[in-house]
Amino acid sequence: MQNNALIKNANSFIDNIPLNDNESYILIEIDKRIYGFLAKDVLEVTKISELDYPDEMPCCILGFIKYNQKPAAVFDLREVFKLDRITYNLSAKIIVLKAQDSICSIICDKILDIKKLDSKKIHILPYQKVQHFFNGLYINEQENIYIVNQSNIVKYISDNKDKFPTGSKDKNYIVDDEKSKQVLRDRKNFIAKISTEVQETKPLYDMGVSFIINDIKYYINMNNVKEFFKVNNSKFIKVPYTKDYILGLINIKGDYITVVDIRSFFNYSKTTIKEKSTIIILNSPEYKIGILADEICESMNINFDEILQNKLQNQDTNTIEFVKDNEIYQVIDVDKLLSDERLTIC
């Protein structure tokens, strides 16, 4: 049954995200706008599942989910921000957050990225009040990101009950055909099952990102990723007397990063730079290295035991090849990669 493949990815535990002077944010999309939440406030990201409904609830709440055996309201920010309401389908995501002394969750169209944002580029909105919905607006050449203050949103809803009248659930804002309802029910049951297995000291899943190089899918743990950088029209500075898999140096925010063609390094065909080509800069205190990818695919959450159980034979020394949801992935072992003497030139 294909539902198993869907619900295996239901829970996403976001832990140990490396931080530096610039904070990490989880970026989501609602109504084609990008919103950011501090990564350290994010407790969980999951696909939408069947919700619990009390007899009455404020119109901005879709329902409730359980987090650590406690109810967490699922807010629809479209209602709070006075946007047009929609019916969410099975691809919608729920992000669970710390909000002062409580837990809240927010439904969104999609999860976009985990990104470090330069605090100097976050600007206070001109109409900003002390307890506004947003901490500011992040502005750069590629995108504008609204930095959300979820604690203020929860407080605003609590303090302004007249603006969010309580009533019965008289309209479905979540897809409710029989097939979809079964998927939502299966996801809820799966989440309930694994929530009893998760120990506070050891997350069940590791968060990573999948990407494509020459039609091959790879996976790398987010703890090994410092940031992503679109190649666009950037030029590589070729280093003399280096191997072909060393594409050269590239200046990223004042740092010169050595870019490696990982496919060529693994003795496969060379990677061609394309429109969506992205450099994945590795999180290493010793080396400034990035690997070239054709395209970043999606965030993934994989139990390492799952990798070991589903790995294939004849592995490359720097990767583990395994199958997930009928797709083959090459998991890059960054520690082994960086200790390979062939990269000492870097």
VOPAGU-2260 file (C-alpha; in pm, 1 decimal, decimal comma):
REM VOPAGU-2260
SITE   aa  ch    i         X         Y         Z
SITE  MET   A    0       0,0       0,0       0,0
SITE  GLN   A    1     152,3     332,0    -104,7
SITE  ASN   A    2      36,2     505,0     213,1
SITE  ASN   A    3     327,1     343,1     396,2
SITE  ALA   A    4     573,4     538,9     185,1
SITE  LEU   A    5     391,3     861,4     271,1
SITE  ILE   A    6     358,4     809,4     642,5
SITE  LYS   A    7     721,0     697,1     681,3
SITE  ASN   A    8     813,3    1061,2     623,6
SITE  ALA   A    9     543,3    1198,9     850,9
SITE  ASN   A   10     756,6    1310,2    1144,7
SITE  SER   A   11    1057,8    1535,6    1102,7
SITE  PHE   A   12    1269,5    1602,9    1408,6
SITE  ILE   A   13    1487,2    1909,7    1365,7
SITE  ASP   A   14    1779,9    1882,2    1603,7
SITE  ASN   A   15    2138,9    1996,1    1629,6
SITE  ILE   A   16    2112,7    2255,3    1351,8
SITE  PRO   A   17    2446,8    2436,1    1361,3
SITE  LEU   A   18    2420,1    2805,0    1439,3
SITE  ASN   A   19    2669,1    3088,8    1411,4
SITE  ASP   A   20    2640,1    3466,4    1436,5
SITE  ASN   A   21    2366,6    3455,4    1174,4
SITE  GLU   A   22    2063,9    3261,0    1297,0
SITE  SER   A   23    1918,9    2963,2    1107,4
SITE  TYR   A   24    1557,9    2985,8     993,3
SITE  ILE   A   25    1304,6    2740,0     860,2
SITE  LEU   A   26    1140,6    2893,9     553,0
SITE  ILE   A   27     782,7    2811,8     460,3
SITE  GLU   A   28     544,4    2927,0     188,6
SITE  ILE   A   29     190,1    3050,6     242,0
SITE  ASP   A   30      -5,5    3210,3     -42,0
SITE  LYS   A   31     316,1    3248,5    -248,0
SITE  ARG   A   32     487,3    3450,7      26,0
SITE  ILE   A   33     788,9    3330,1     221,4
SITE  TYR   A   34     784,1    3326,8     601,1
SITE  GLY   A   35    1072,7    3241,1     832,4
SITE  PHE   A   36    1079,7    3090,1    1182,4
SITE  LEU   A   37    1386,2    3060,7    1404,0
SITE  ALA   A   38    1509,2    2704,1    1361,8
SITE  LYS   A   39    1577,6    2671,3    1733,0
SITE  ASP   A   40    1204,0    2730,2    1796,4
SITE  VAL   A   41    1100,9    2450,1    1560,7
SITE  LEU   A   42    1013,6    2125,9    1737,2
SITE  GLU   A   43     882,7    1923,4    1447,6
SITE  VAL   A   44     783,8    1940,7    1081,1
SITE  THR   A   45     533,6    1689,5     952,2
SITE  LYS   A   46     294,0    1624,5     668,3
SITE  ILE   A   47     -65,1    1709,4     742,4
SITE  SER   A   48    -253,5    1431,4     922,1
SITE  GLU   A   49    -601,5    1381,3    1063,2
SITE  LEU   A   50    -680,0    1652,1    1317,6
SITE  ASP   A   51    -885,3    1645,3    1635,4
SITE  TYR   A   52   -1184,6    1879,7    1649,7
SITE  PRO   A   53   -1352,8    2006,7    1968,2
SITE  ASP   A   54   -1717,4    2104,5    1953,5
SITE  GLU   A   55   -1624,2    2470,9    1905,6
SITE  MET   A   56   -1303,0    2653,6    1825,3
SITE  PRO   A   57   -1186,7    2993,5    1691,4
SITE  CYS   A   58   -1215,8    3028,1    1315,4
SITE  CYS   A   59    -836,8    3064,4    1277,9
SITE  ILE   A   60    -778,4    2714,2    1420,4
SITE  LEU   A   61    -815,4    2417,5    1183,4
SITE  GLY   A   62    -800,2    2160,5    1461,4
SITE  PHE   A   63    -554,0    2007,6    1704,5
SITE  ILE   A   64    -263,8    1764,2    1681,0
SITE  LYS   A   65     -81,2    1592,9    1965,3
SITE  TYR   A   66     278,1    1678,9    2041,8
SITE  ASN   A   67     439,0    1489,2    2331,6
SITE  GLN   A   68      91,5    1366,5    2422,4
SITE  LYS   A   69     -35,2    1725,3    2459,4
SITE  PRO   A   70    -274,6    1908,1    2222,5
SITE  ALA   A   71    -132,4    2179,3    1997,9
SITE  ALA   A   72    -363,4    2408,3    1801,9
SITE  VAL   A   73    -307,8    2416,2    1425,0
SITE  PHE   A   74    -336,7    2780,3    1318,2
SITE  ASP   A   75    -425,4    2883,9     966,2
SITE  LEU   A   76    -232,3    3208,8     915,5
SITE  ARG   A   77    -442,2    3282,6     608,9
SITE  GLU   A   78    -723,8    3370,7     849,2
SITE  VAL   A   79    -493,8    3563,9    1084,1
SITE  PHE   A   80    -333,1    3760,4     798,4
SITE  LYS   A   81    -671,0    3812,9     626,1
SITE  LEU   A   82    -576,7    3617,5     315,1
SITE  ASP   A   83    -813,9    3409,1     105,1
SITE  ARG   A   84    -879,6    3073,4     272,8
SITE  ILE   A   85    -812,1    2753,7      76,8
SITE  THR   A   86    -871,5    2382,0     115,5
SITE  TYR   A   87    -537,0    2221,4     202,0
SITE  ASN   A   88    -445,7    1899,2      23,1
SITE  LEU   A   89    -223,8    1608,3     128,5
SITE  SER   A   90      96,9    1793,2      37,2
SITE  ALA   A   91      40,8    2059,8     307,0
SITE  LYS   A   92     287,9    2067,2     597,2
SITE  ILE   A   93     250,0    2141,8     967,5
SITE  ILE   A   94     531,6    2307,7    1159,0
SITE  VAL   A   95     528,3    2272,7    1539,9
SITE  LEU   A   96     684,1    2561,3    1732,2
SITE  LYS   A   97     771,7    2682,6    2077,4
SITE  ALA   A   98     569,5    2994,1    2160,4
SITE  GLN   A   99     667,9    3142,1    2498,7
SITE  ASP   A  100     536,5    2891,1    2752,5
SITE  SER   A  101     317,3    2702,4    2506,1
SITE  ILE   A  102     333,0    2493,5    2190,6
SITE  CYS   A  103     159,3    2594,9    1868,9
SITE  SER   A  104     155,0    2464,2    1515,5
SITE  ILE   A  105     101,5    2629,9    1180,5
SITE  ILE   A  106     -17,8    2484,3     853,6
SITE  CYS   A  107     159,0    2592,2     534,1
SITE  ASP   A  108     163,9    2513,8     163,8
SITE  LYS   A  109     521,7    2383,8     167,7
SITE  ILE   A  110     853,3    2383,5     352,9
SITE  LEU   A  111    1109,2    2561,0     138,7
SITE  ASP   A  112    1449,6    2555,8     304,0
SITE  ILE   A  113    1668,1    2582,9     611,3
SITE  LYS   A  114    1884,6    2890,4     573,4
SITE  LYS   A  115    2112,6    3114,7     776,0
SITE  LEU   A  116    2002,6    3476,1     740,6
SITE  ASP   A  117    2221,3    3780,6     785,2
SITE  SER   A  118    2065,8    3972,1    1075,5
SITE  LYS   A  119    2182,0    4300,1     918,4
SITE  LYS   A  120    1938,3    4239,6     633,3
SITE  ILE   A  121    1636,0    4200,8     862,6
SITE  HIS   A  122    1454,3    4535,6     867,7
SITE  ILE   A  123    1181,5    4649,9    1104,9
SITE  LEU   A  124     860,4    4710,8     914,7
SITE  PRO   A  125     762,1    5079,7     904,4
SITE  TYR   A  126     425,4    5020,8    1074,5
SITE  GLN   A  127     572,7    4782,6    1331,9
SITE  LYS   A  128     423,1    4782,4    1680,5
SITE  VAL   A  129     576,5    4635,0    1994,7
SITE  GLN   A  130     385,0    4309,5    1960,2
SITE  HIS   A  131     345,1    4274,1    1588,5
SITE  PHE   A  132     317,2    3945,5    1398,3
SITE  PHE   A  133     662,9    3993,8    1244,9
SITE  ASN   A  134    1007,1    4057,5    1388,8
SITE  GLY   A  135    1100,1    4215,7    1058,7
SITE  LEU   A  136    1144,8    4165,3     686,3
SITE  TYR   A  137    1458,1    4002,1     545,0
SITE  ILE   A  138    1546,0    4163,4     213,6
SITE  ASN   A  139    1802,0    4057,0     -43,8
SITE  GLU   A  140    1823,2    4040,3    -421,7
SITE  GLN   A  141    1662,9    3696,4    -450,5
SITE  GLU   A  142    1375,1    3702,7    -202,1
SITE  ASN   A  143    1187,6    3881,8      74,3
SITE  ILE   A  144    1118,4    3681,4     389,3
SITE  TYR   A  145     875,5    3778,9     664,5
SITE  ILE   A  146    1029,8    3679,4     999,8
SITE  VAL   A  147     736,9    3554,7    1208,4
SITE  ASN   A  148     693,4    3599,3    1583,1
SITE  GLN   A  149     465,6    3307,2    1667,2
SITE  SER   A  150     440,6    3405,2    2035,3
SITE  ASN   A  151     287,9    3740,2    1940,6
SITE  ILE   A  152      44,0    3568,0    1704,9
SITE  VAL   A  153     -76,5    3332,1    1978,2
SITE  LYS   A  154    -111,7    3624,2    2221,6
SITE  TYR   A  155    -294,7    3836,4    1963,1
SITE  ILE   A  156    -548,5    3560,2    1900,0
SITE  SER   A  157    -596,6    3509,5    2273,4
SITE  ASP   A  158    -640,0    3884,1    2336,0
SITE  ASN   A  159    -871,2    3944,7    2039,3
SITE  LYS   A  160   -1127,1    3666,9    2058,3
SITE  ASP   A  161   -1388,6    3892,3    1902,3
SITE  LYS   A  162   -1187,2    3896,1    1577,4
SITE  PHE   A  163   -1178,3    3516,9    1565,2
SITE  PRO   A  164   -1529,0    3410,2    1665,5
SITE  THR   A  165   -1576,4    3064,8    1808,0
SITE  GLY   A  166   -1806,3    2833,0    1622,3
SITE  SER   A  167   -1857,7    2477,1    1508,7
SITE  LYS   A  168   -1652,3    2331,0    1226,2
SITE  ASP   A  169   -1893,7    2417,5     947,2
SITE  LYS   A  170   -1647,1    2434,3     657,1
SITE  ASN   A  171   -1379,6    2190,8     551,3
SITE  TYR   A  172   -1043,7    2358,7     496,4
SITE  ILE   A  173    -871,2    2020,5     459,3
SITE  VAL   A  174    -937,8    1783,5     170,3
SITE  ASP   A  175   -1204,9    1535,4     281,3
SITE  ASP   A  176   -1267,6    1280,6       8,7
SITE  GLU   A  177   -1263,2     922,6     140,6
SITE  LYS   A  178    -922,4     829,8      -4,3
SITE  SER   A  179    -757,5    1143,0     138,4
SITE  LYS   A  180    -923,2    1095,9     477,0
SITE  GLN   A  181    -777,9     744,7     495,3
SITE  VAL   A  182    -428,2     877,9     423,4
SITE  LEU   A  183    -471,2    1145,4     692,1
SITE  ARG   A  184    -593,2     882,0     937,8
SITE  ASP   A  185    -295,9     653,4     858,9
SITE  ARG   A  186     -53,5     938,4     914,0
SITE  LYS   A  187    -211,3    1022,9    1248,6
SITE  ASN   A  188    -186,8     661,0    1362,8
SITE  PHE   A  189     175,6     640,5    1253,6
SITE  ILE   A  190     267,6     958,4    1439,7
SITE  ALA   A  191      93,4     828,5    1751,4
SITE  LYS   A  192     287,4     503,0    1724,4
SITE  ILE   A  193     635,0     648,7    1686,5
SITE  SER   A  194     577,8     925,6    1941,3
SITE  THR   A  195     582,5     656,6    2209,6
SITE  GLU   A  196     916,9     527,3    2080,8
SITE  VAL   A  197    1106,1     856,3    2069,5
SITE  GLN   A  198    1348,5     916,6    2355,8
SITE  GLU   A  199    1429,3    1275,4    2447,0
SITE  THR   A  200    1800,9    1206,1    2433,5
SITE  LYS   A  201    1797,6    1042,9    2089,9
SITE  PRO   A  202    1588,9    1167,9    1795,7
SITE  LEU   A  203    1439,6     896,0    1578,8
SITE  TYR   A  204    1522,9    1072,3    1255,9
SITE  ASP   A  205    1817,4    1271,4    1124,5
SITE  MET   A  206    1732,3    1564,7     904,2
SITE  GLY   A  207    1909,7    1597,5     572,2
SITE  VAL   A  208    1863,9    1714,3     218,3
SITE  SER   A  209    1849,4    1524,0    -109,1
SITE  PHE   A  210    1996,8    1654,6    -431,5
SITE  ILE   A  211    2057,0    1540,5    -788,5
SITE  ILE   A  212    2379,9    1514,7    -985,8
SITE  ASN   A  213    2358,4    1371,0   -1338,3
SITE  ASP   A  214    2024,6    1203,6   -1260,4
SITE  ILE   A  215    2169,4    1031,8    -951,0
SITE  LYS   A  216    2006,1    1116,8    -616,6
SITE  TYR   A  217    2228,8    1192,4    -318,1
SITE  TYR   A  218    2160,1    1257,9      49,0
SITE  ILE   A  219    2361,4    1457,6     301,2
SITE  ASN   A  220    2291,3    1519,9     670,4
SITE  MET   A  221    2206,5    1883,1     751,0
SITE  ASN   A  222    2468,6    1883,5    1027,7
SITE  ASN   A  223    2725,4    1861,6     749,3
SITE  VAL   A  224    2581,9    2156,4     554,3
SITE  LYS   A  225    2683,3    2514,8     622,5
SITE  GLU   A  226    2475,3    2677,9     349,0
SITE  PHE   A  227    2360,3    2658,5     -12,9
SITE  PHE   A  228    2479,6    2892,8    -287,7
SITE  LYS   A  229    2327,7    2926,9    -633,4
SITE  VAL   A  230    2596,5    2918,9    -901,7
SITE  ASN   A  231    2414,1    3149,7   -1147,7
SITE  ASN   A  232    2681,7    3338,5   -1345,0
SITE  SER   A  233    2957,6    3301,2   -1087,2
SITE  LYS   A  234    3300,5    3225,3   -1227,2
SITE  PHE   A  235    3537,7    2962,1   -1095,1
SITE  ILE   A  236    3902,3    3050,9   -1047,9
SITE  LYS   A  237    4093,1    2750,4   -1178,3
SITE  VAL   A  238    4377,8    2632,1    -956,2
SITE  PRO   A  239    4683,7    2516,0   -1158,4
SITE  TYR   A  240    4799,1    2153,0   -1136,2
SITE  THR   A  241    4480,7    2026,1    -971,3
SITE  LYS   A  242    4270,5    1729,0   -1074,6
SITE  ASP   A  243    3973,3    1770,7   -1307,6
SITE  TYR   A  244    3730,7    1711,1   -1022,2
SITE  ILE   A  245    3851,4    2034,3    -858,6
SITE  LEU   A  246    3639,4    2288,2   -1046,0
SITE  GLY   A  247    3823,1    2580,1    -886,0
SITE  LEU   A  248    3771,7    2851,2    -627,6
SITE  ILE   A  249    3465,6    3069,4    -594,7
SITE  ASN   A  250    3425,4    3382,0    -383,5
SITE  ILE   A  251    3122,7    3349,0    -153,5
SITE  LYS   A  252    3072,4    3640,4      84,7
SITE  GLY   A  253    3444,5    3706,1      98,8
SITE  ASP   A  254    3546,7    3342,4     151,8
SITE  TYR   A  255    3715,2    3145,1    -123,4
SITE  ILE   A  256    3551,4    2803,7    -139,9
SITE  THR   A  257    3704,9    2509,6    -324,8
SITE  VAL   A  258    3431,4    2353,3    -537,2
SITE  VAL   A  259    3447,7    1979,0    -601,5
SITE  ASP   A  260    3269,5    1793,1    -879,9
SITE  ILE   A  261    3170,2    1499,9    -661,2
SITE  ARG   A  262    3056,4    1284,7    -954,3
SITE  SER   A  263    3393,0    1318,3   -1123,8
SITE  PHE   A  264    3563,7    1260,1    -788,2
SITE  PHE   A  265    3378,9     927,2    -764,4
SITE  ASN   A  266    3507,4     839,0   -1114,6
SITE  TYR   A  267    3179,4     900,9   -1294,7
SITE  SER   A  268    3099,3    1144,4   -1575,1
SITE  LYS   A  269    3166,3    1513,6   -1521,4
SITE  THR   A  270    2889,0    1742,0   -1397,3
SITE  THR   A  271    2765,8    2015,6   -1629,0
SITE  ILE   A  272    2665,4    2348,9   -1474,4
SITE  LYS   A  273    2294,5    2412,4   -1528,8
SITE  GLU   A  274    2038,4    2679,1   -1449,1
SITE  LYS   A  275    1954,2    2530,1   -1107,9
SITE  SER   A  276    2311,6    2429,2   -1019,1
SITE  THR   A  277    2383,7    2484,7    -651,7
SITE  ILE   A  278    2696,8    2462,3    -438,9
SITE  ILE   A  279    2646,9    2280,2    -109,0
SITE  ILE   A  280    2905,5    2433,1     124,9
SITE  LEU   A  281    3017,6    2175,8     379,4
SITE  ASN   A  282    3019,4    2255,9     748,9
SITE  SER   A  283    3384,2    2196,8     839,4
SITE  PRO   A  284    3615,0    2392,2    1073,4
SITE  GLU   A  285    3922,8    2283,6     874,7
SITE  TYR   A  286    3822,8    2295,4     509,3
SITE  LYS   A  287    3634,0    2543,2     293,8
SITE  ILE   A  288    3484,2    2301,6      45,8
SITE  GLY   A  289    3163,6    2294,6    -154,3
SITE  ILE   A  290    3020,4    2022,6    -375,5
SITE  LEU   A  291    2836,4    2099,5    -697,7
SITE  ALA   A  292    2478,6    1974,0    -735,6
SITE  ASP   A  293    2247,2    2000,7   -1035,5
SITE  GLU   A  294    1947,6    2072,1    -816,6
SITE  ILE   A  295    1844,2    2062,7    -450,4
SITE  CYS   A  296    1537,6    1838,9    -414,9
SITE  GLU   A  297    1383,4    1830,8     -66,7
SITE  SER   A  298    1441,6    1796,2     302,9
SITE  MET   A  299    1438,8    1434,7     416,0
SITE  ASN   A  300    1430,1    1258,4     749,1
SITE  ILE   A  301    1602,2     923,4     761,8
SITE  ASN   A  302    1664,0     689,4    1051,0
SITE  PHE   A  303    2024,6     571,3    1016,5
SITE  ASP   A  304    1909,2     218,7    1104,6
SITE  GLU   A  305    1681,4     245,9     802,8
SITE  ILE   A  306    1985,2     318,2     583,5
SITE  LEU   A  307    2169,0      15,1     716,5
SITE  GLN   A  308    1866,5    -210,2     669,1
SITE  ASN   A  309    1809,7     -98,7     309,5
SITE  LYS   A  310    2165,1     -46,9     186,7
SITE  LEU   A  311    2283,3    -210,0    -133,5
SITE  GLN   A  312    2606,0    -398,0    -194,0
SITE  ASN   A  313    2930,3    -280,3    -361,6
SITE  GLN   A  314    2935,0      58,9    -194,7
SITE  ASP   A  315    3175,9     334,5    -282,9
SITE  THR   A  316    3407,2     410,7      10,6
SITE  ASN   A  317    3257,4     759,4      53,0
SITE  THR   A  318    2889,8     674,0       8,4
SITE  ILE   A  319    2628,0     427,0     121,5
SITE  GLU   A  320    2376,9     337,0    -145,5
SITE  PHE   A  321    2030,7     257,9     -15,7
SITE  VAL   A  322    1668,2     243,7    -121,7
SITE  LYS   A  323    1388,8     458,9      23,0
SITE  ASP   A  324    1036,1     485,3    -116,8
SITE  ASN   A  325    1149,7     300,8    -432,0
SITE  GLU   A  326    1423,6     559,0    -497,0
SITE  ILE   A  327    1797,2     487,0    -479,8
SITE  TYR   A  328    2004,9     740,4    -284,6
SITE  GLN   A  329    2378,6     777,4    -235,5
SITE  VAL   A  330    2443,6     891,2     122,6
SITE  ILE   A  331    2764,1    1094,7     136,0
SITE  ASP   A  332    2988,3    1027,0     434,7
SITE  VAL   A  333    3132,6    1376,3     477,1
SITE  ASP   A  334    3391,6    1270,9     737,4
SITE  LYS   A  335    3534,6    1010,5     500,2
SITE  LEU   A  336    3518,2    1251,8     210,0
SITE  LEU   A  337    3713,0    1524,3     390,3
SITE  SER   A  338    3973,5    1277,3     515,7
SITE  ASP   A  339    4040,4    1148,0     162,7
SITE  GLU   A  340    4399,3    1236,9      74,5
SITE  ARG   A  341    4293,6    1315,9    -281,6
SITE  LEU   A  342    4139,5    1635,1    -143,6
SITE  THR   A  343    4448,2    1749,2      46,0
SITE  ILE   A  344    4510,1    2006,3    -228,3
SITE  CYS   A  345    4197,3    2181,8     -96,3
